[in-house]
Amino acid sequence: MPRLLVTALIVLSLIWGGSFFFIKQLLEDFGPWTIAFLRSSFGLVTIVIIMLILRKPFELKRIPWIPMAVMALVNTAIPWALIGLSETRLTSGMASILNATTPLWTIVVGTLFFKAVTNRMQWIGMGVAFVGLLVLLGINPVSIISVDLFGFVCMITATLCYAFGSQLSRRFKELSMYQITFGTLLCAMLGSGGMAFSVEQVSWSHLASSSNMAMIIGLGVFGSGIAYILFYYMVQKGSPEFATMVTYLVPASAIIWGSTLLNEQIHWNLLLGLVFILGGVFLANRKRRSVEGGIK
């Protein structure tokens, strides 16, 4: 395997793992919808600049804007805000682990609502991952649950949004990856911006902070713009199977970021739950890993 591909995989996992750290820090000055708005705005600027430099056509009339808006809200704006809301109650490491269940929920949603074909290995993987969730939540005879229920529900709802969104995104096969990214981030910016200015108090003074701006750039430019380029580079130069391996590395990266920069404690159930959940995801996706499962 070429070193450049391996380097891209590691860098992408660190970028997406770091996104949970950036969100956690930005929540001190911004609301979840505002963070989603800033993230999509900076990501949109990034993809526009990339398309202009590479001379990729926008072809705005070819984009089915109503389906695109629905997909962008379900797959981007809403889950991004829910992740922020969950991290007001959960550590960034635990949020990232729960986020790793997205491929499992994609199987459930695809089977129930989109007539997707499943196999026994996928259901076995789901069972293993469910055991991991029980370990992660600390369910035992003494304590029914040891994690904030509201934060847990928000994070699981975000993964369900990703599951529905990945299924909806299949209808845009006639568009290029640049056009899909552009349309998604534009609609996500408008949707999250409308909510941010309606229900939250946007502080422009906090935006001027150098530390906040650095994290917004990390979250928007890198986590929402550059990350797509790295991912599709691995798809084209390696394979979709290789590229989706980033799904397994992101939780570990997020735990490292949270422990190193936020002094978040790493408990035994966090690590053991991670092993079970990622093992379940791996088993469930051995025969059907797809490009959509790696985009977050």
Secondary structure, DSSP 4 states (H G I P E B T S, - for coil): --HHHHHHHHHHHHHHHHHHHHHHHHTTTS-HHHHHHHHHHHHHHHHHHHHHHHT----GGGS-HHHHHHHHIIIIIHHHHHHHHHTTTS-HHHHHHHHTTHHHHHHHHHHHHS-----HHHHHHHHHHHHHHHHHHT--SS-S--S-HHHHHHHHHHHHHHHHHHHHGGGGTTS-HHHHHHHHHHHHHHHHHHHHHHHS---HHHHT-HHHHHHHHIIIIIIIIIHHHHHHHHHHHT-HHHHTTHHHHHHHHHHHHHHHHS-----HHHHHHHHHHHHHHHHHTTTT--GGGG--
